[in-house]
Amino acid sequence: MSSNNEVKPRDQWGSKIGFILAASGSAVGLGNLWKFPFMAGQNGGGAFVLIYFAILFIVGFTLMLAELTIGRKTQLSPVGAYRSLDKRFTWVGAIGVLAGFLILSFYSVVGGWVIRYIVKAVTGAFTIADPEVLGGLFVSFITNPIEPIIYHLIFMILTLGIVIGGISGGIEKYSKILMPSLFVMMILIMIRSLTLPNAMEGVRFLLVPDFSKITGDVVLAALGQVFFSLSLGMGAMITYGSYLSKDEDLISSSVQIPLIDTAIALIAGLAILPAVFSFGFDPEGGPGLLFITLPAVFSQMPLGSVFGVIFFTLVLFAALTSSISLLEVVVSYVVDEWKWNRKMASIVLGGIIFLMGVPSSLGMGLWSDIRPIMGKDIFDSVDFIASNVFLPLGGMMLCIFIGWFWGIDKALAEITNNGKLNFALAGAWSFLIKFIAPVAILVVFIQGLGIF
């Protein structure tokens, strides 16, 4: 293993805006467009959104700043970053890399479904208004042994093509195209949705909190969603932070990224739920909201097939901005630790992750009787290990590491660029990272494991 002094100069972000768009893109993904509206639907709408906002700033900002700080301080991927600061915590970095590996394997399968639905929209297949028929078509597609795997492969190739280009020439370049396009398309869909009859019912449901709906379950659902949505605990922000220059303002970045992420989640809610209410569908439609309820909505909308194409294209863009960060976590580890070149690391790892995703796809149909964890199919089992075990464990250990081992003073020196930047919330952040955030994450962790 060569020493850090011998390593060639590390790739860096070309601009502040490029980094913000890429990091926001990592956070903005299926969690915002697919999970946020149905989570809000299942958890009381406005009550969930209110709790989500509160947790976003307590836990989201705190951990975002922590991960970026470790990344920029060490200029290394998660495993090397923890090892360079305290060898006892190397395993925490390894959990992050493993989480990225596992999440991308099933995330790419869903990315493939999105591509299939773009094809359906382009070919004018959104003419059926009956959710039951659409549900049957969706199930027959995802249970097919071959077709979803072909689309899974196409999605993986798209992800690979961007990551091979590196940081400034690949991830940053495409994030500058994908993120603004995503934003414009979302605004278009939102405006269309808000002009439908009875759309205000959906707006009220999403934005007006019914405080009687706030329960322990709603708080836990919001906490879990913040974690999932912001890509925390998997080392993605440590990896992206490692490509930052030493004079970057980490504080403003850690505010801007969660704000952009939340704005897009809210716009997604305002694009989807008013349309769902307008046509009398169930906002508690769960995961099927994206692939069953919305095609039914588009079928009844003037120019519905056009809006269907736009909508599923923006979902694809959002999925890609996240998948490239997941692959980058794994690729940067192999480039840093094993000294492989980026192209070879990307192709080999992308190939392995694609193959790992095949059982998740087959678990929907051919292998549906294989239920490895708590009666869950293969797809849900892999999701469970990554989202309910690795992500909270990684996030909790990050807080414990900074608060109790590496030291708040060292973290604050890095955050303030050795005193050059004013960090008015230094005291609050220190308290949150030492006491509040780890306890909050521990609660999510225990609840996620089904202990209570």
Beta strands, then each sheet from edge to edge (+ up, - down):
end
